Amino acid sequence: MAIRSANITVMVQAAHKAARPMVRDFGEVENLQVSIKGPGDFVSAADRRAEEIVRRELARARPNFGFLLEESGEVAGADQDHRWIVDPLDGTTNFLHGVPHFAISIALEQRGELVAGVVYDPLKDELFCAEKGAGAYLNDRRLRVSARSDLANSLIATGIPVLDWPGREQGFARQLERISGQVAGIRRLGAAALDLAYVAAARFDGFWEFDLKPWDAAAGIVLIREAGGMIARLEDEGEGDLLASGTLVASNAAIHARLLELLRG
């Protein structure tokens, strides 16, 4: 049976409520693709609306908790020990282009430690949730990271730097060359929260990406840990501050050291 603590219940309800108009909006995006203006402004409005819904629902249940929000930034709460970290639409570019792969990501931080996470893919109705010490679940199925120990059989996800992404200047092309020669496949699906959830669910064996923001990764970090995986900053020998700017690397324990070695060159 999936975990349903009071906090997880609040997070799931907020994600479900924000998902309903988001799914309707996604249906409209396809109609806007052929217009001269395109769907950009419409999607920005959908993103903000989803954030407002999530924020309202979480604040109603936990009025004193603070927030770190993709669109609105940091909002202090009377309770300085607890903070929600929210990405209302992870995979915005996919959404903008009518690609059906995006999610709502909500995490709870308690005294600086990530203790709960929810990633909800509304189109597939896949709810990934995890809470410290209680495991990770996809809907009602317990999750464990993959058991593959050979990189040659491993499927690795990443985010490819475009435009002004810092990875363009930080050696991503060299990393890609080193990794691609060692693995069964590399995927770039365009939603980091889901990439991390997929590592937790053993769909991917590993993942790395430059310069993820806290709201991109917070819920996924909890999922990885509770599914028995490993996650670290490439720049640190230990985990370091996983929400700080830098490159995150996640995988099962068997390939983690080798993956880090290849990425560090």
KOLTILUM-897423 format. One line per 4 residues: number of its first residue (from 1); their letters; for each residue x, y, z of C-alpha. Coordinates in Angstrom, 3 decimals. Layout:
N
NUM = a = X:Y:Z; ...
// end
This chain:
265
1 = mair = 0.000:0.000:0.000; 1.375:3.419:-0.968; 2.243:5.875:1.768; -0.486:8.325:2.642
5 = sani = 0.793:10.433:5.516; -0.940:13.737:6.194; 1.725:15.699:4.306; 1.764:13.345:1.314
9 = tvmv = -2.039:13.490:1.171; -1.928:17.296:1.065; 0.713:17.230:-1.704; -1.176:14.688:-3.795
13 = qaah = -4.429:16.609:-3.511; -2.697:19.828:-4.597; -1.106:18.095:-7.594; -4.385:16.519:-8.675
17 = kaar = -6.265:19.800:-8.403; -3.649:21.666:-10.479; -3.563:18.864:-13.040; -7.188:19.158:-14.158
21 = pmvr = -6.950:22.602:-15.823; -3.434:21.758:-16.992; -4.705:18.778:-18.988; -7.417:20.959:-20.524
25 = dfge = -4.816:23.602:-21.383; -2.602:20.996:-23.006; -5.488:20.076:-25.279; -5.664:23.700:-26.397
29 = venl = -1.934:23.912:-27.133; -2.327:21.707:-30.204; -4.836:24.179:-31.651; -2.425:27.055:-31.061
33 = qvsi = 0.563:25.422:-32.755; -0.513:26.620:-36.185; -1.184:30.218:-35.186; 1.314:32.975:-36.051
37 = kgpg = 1.690:34.021:-32.432; 2.106:30.466:-31.239; 1.194:29.111:-27.809; 3.990:30.740:-25.764
41 = dfvs = 1.908:33.277:-23.834; -0.861:30.739:-23.334; 1.554:28.206:-21.822; 3.097:30.850:-19.535
45 = aadr = -0.396:31.589:-18.241; -1.058:27.872:-17.746; 2.179:27.553:-15.780; 1.273:30.468:-13.498
49 = raee = -2.267:29.177:-13.008; -0.969:25.750:-11.973; 1.412:27.366:-9.482; -1.400:29.448:-7.993
53 = ivrr = -3.547:26.348:-7.511; -0.762:24.328:-5.891; 0.198:27.230:-3.645; -3.392:27.859:-2.590
57 = elar = -4.055:24.202:-1.769; -0.830:23.747:0.182; -1.322:27.021:2.078; -4.868:26.053:2.990
61 = arpn = -3.635:22.845:4.625; -0.385:24.218:6.085; -0.850:27.988:6.383; 2.436:28.635:8.188
65 = fgfl = 4.794:26.806:5.823; 7.024:28.775:3.479; 7.459:28.268:-0.275; 10.134:28.139:-2.928
69 = lees = 8.301:28.452:-6.242; 9.565:28.443:-9.811; 7.480:31.431:-10.873; 7.146:33.412:-7.620
73 = geva = 10.464:32.676:-5.927; 10.853:32.372:-2.174; 7.950:33.162:0.141; 8.763:33.125:3.855
77 = gadq = 6.386:31.410:6.239; 5.725:31.882:9.934; 7.008:28.320:10.391; 10.651:28.697:9.403
81 = dhrw = 11.311:24.953:9.751; 9.125:23.882:6.823; 9.138:24.900:3.177; 7.338:23.626:0.088
85 = ivdp = 9.441:23.498:-3.090; 7.219:23.575:-6.172; 7.607:23.265:-9.922; 4.039:23.556:-11.237
89 = ldgt = 4.978:22.523:-14.777; 8.233:20.652:-15.259; 8.693:20.076:-18.964; 7.398:23.461:-20.119
93 = tnfl = 9.058:23.175:-23.531; 7.392:19.809:-24.099; 4.042:21.317:-23.093; 4.637:24.289:-25.401
97 = hgvp = 5.229:22.004:-28.384; 2.407:19.595:-27.656; 4.710:16.799:-26.476; 2.820:14.738:-23.860
101 = hfai = 5.577:14.465:-21.256; 5.490:16.875:-18.300; 4.764:16.820:-14.588; 3.904:18.685:-11.413
105 = sial = 6.658:18.429:-8.782; 6.176:19.181:-5.071; 8.667:18.580:-2.270; 8.669:19.298:1.447
109 = eqrg = 11.811:20.530:3.170; 12.044:20.308:6.966; 14.849:22.167:8.716; 16.896:22.083:5.524
113 = elva = 16.300:18.390:4.812; 14.101:17.063:2.008; 11.578:14.745:3.656; 8.795:14.178:1.113
117 = gvvy = 8.284:14.408:-2.632; 5.520:14.012:-5.189; 5.916:13.985:-8.976; 2.644:13.676:-10.892
121 = dplk = 2.382:13.028:-14.625; -1.248:13.965:-15.301; -1.504:12.625:-18.846; -0.340:9.144:-17.874
125 = delf = -1.957:9.421:-14.420; 1.309:8.305:-12.853; 1.818:9.464:-9.284; 5.332:9.062:-7.904
129 = caek = 5.569:9.742:-4.178; 8.146:9.216:-1.460; 8.639:10.119:2.162; 11.753:9.791:4.274
133 = gaga = 11.864:6.341:5.834; 8.630:5.188:4.176; 9.816:4.190:0.707; 8.963:5.346:-2.807
137 = ylnd = 5.882:4.402:-4.790; 4.367:4.675:-8.242; 0.654:4.761:-7.591; 0.401:1.720:-5.267
141 = rrlr = 3.548:-0.110:-6.405; 6.712:0.030:-4.326; 9.692:1.332:-6.287; 13.287:0.144:-6.330
145 = vsar = 16.068:1.392:-8.574; 17.362:-1.036:-11.185; 19.820:-3.793:-10.348; 21.910:-3.452:-13.513
149 = sdla = 25.602:-3.433:-12.732; 26.974:-3.263:-16.274; 27.019:0.129:-17.979; 26.864:-1.623:-21.343
153 = nsli = 23.296:-2.687:-20.505; 22.298:0.602:-18.879; 19.933:3.299:-20.170; 20.990:6.775:-19.072
157 = atgi = 18.960:10.001:-19.190; 20.292:13.531:-19.469; 19.411:17.108:-20.337; 21.111:18.500:-23.437
161 = pvld = 22.236:22.121:-23.041; 20.638:24.556:-25.498; 20.870:28.305:-26.013; 22.350:29.828:-22.853
165 = wpgr = 22.417:26.695:-20.698; 25.723:26.628:-18.808; 26.487:23.074:-19.843; 27.502:24.307:-23.270
169 = eqgf = 30.595:25.824:-21.690; 31.072:23.156:-19.038; 32.096:20.191:-21.130; 28.751:18.523:-21.811
173 = arql = 29.795:17.423:-25.308; 32.855:15.671:-23.923; 30.768:14.004:-21.220; 28.270:12.815:-23.801
177 = eris = 31.030:11.333:-25.917; 32.535:9.458:-22.966; 29.180:8.146:-21.724; 27.726:7.215:-25.102
181 = gqva = 30.621:4.888:-25.814; 29.896:2.893:-22.654; 26.110:2.526:-22.385; 23.168:0.875:-24.115
185 = girr = 21.393:4.151:-24.772; 20.988:7.807:-23.816; 17.631:9.574:-23.604; 16.664:13.225:-23.349
189 = lgaa = 12.950:13.461:-22.524; 12.839:17.079:-21.361; 11.471:16.899:-17.804; 14.075:16.439:-15.071
193 = aldl = 11.554:15.635:-12.334; 10.307:12.713:-14.418; 13.864:11.665:-15.320; 14.629:11.321:-11.610
197 = ayva = 11.326:9.546:-10.982; 12.144:7.145:-13.809; 15.504:6.324:-12.200; 13.626:5.563:-8.971
201 = aarf = 11.256:3.346:-10.970; 14.133:1.472:-12.705; 13.061:2.762:-16.128; 16.388:4.568:-16.341
205 = dgfw = 19.544:3.247:-14.735; 21.159:6.659:-14.372; 20.775:10.384:-15.045; 22.869:13.533:-15.107
209 = efdl = 22.106:17.166:-15.892; 23.783:20.556:-15.541; 22.424:23.392:-13.419; 19.135:21.982:-12.220
213 = kpwd = 17.107:24.387:-10.092; 15.845:23.320:-6.655; 12.267:22.974:-7.893; 13.420:20.723:-10.762
217 = aaag = 15.107:18.220:-8.490; 13.767:18.403:-4.925; 10.971:15.820:-5.184; 13.088:13.558:-7.383
221 = ivli = 15.884:13.533:-4.806; 13.507:12.064:-2.206; 12.268:9.485:-4.720; 15.809:8.380:-5.607
225 = reag = 16.871:8.013:-1.980; 13.758:6.127:-0.915; 14.000:3.787:-3.921; 17.512:2.796:-2.831
229 = gmia = 19.392:4.867:-5.386; 22.313:7.257:-5.094; 22.421:10.928:-6.002; 25.318:13.361:-5.803
233 = rled = 26.634:16.633:-7.103; 29.308:16.014:-9.707; 31.409:18.792:-8.179; 31.507:17.202:-4.695
237 = egeg = 33.037:14.009:-3.377; 30.000:13.471:-1.148; 26.381:14.469:-1.736; 27.025:18.117:-0.859
241 = dlla = 24.086:20.506:-1.081; 21.998:18.777:-3.731; 19.856:21.873:-4.249; 22.851:24.115:-4.947
245 = sgtl = 23.812:25.013:-8.500; 25.808:22.283:-10.195; 25.447:18.969:-11.978; 23.315:16.244:-10.394
249 = vasn = 24.111:12.580:-11.018; 21.664:9.853:-9.982; 21.747:6.091:-10.484; 21.614:2.746:-8.763
253 = aaih = 24.512:1.977:-6.433; 26.131:-0.536:-8.782; 27.002:1.903:-11.574; 27.260:5.127:-9.576
257 = arll = 31.023:5.233:-9.083; 31.734:4.409:-12.722; 29.188:6.964:-13.950; 30.791:9.676:-11.818
261 = ellr = 34.234:8.667:-13.047; 33.220:8.970:-16.697; 31.453:12.298:-16.187; 34.380:13.783:-14.316
265 = g = 36.753:12.614:-17.038
// end
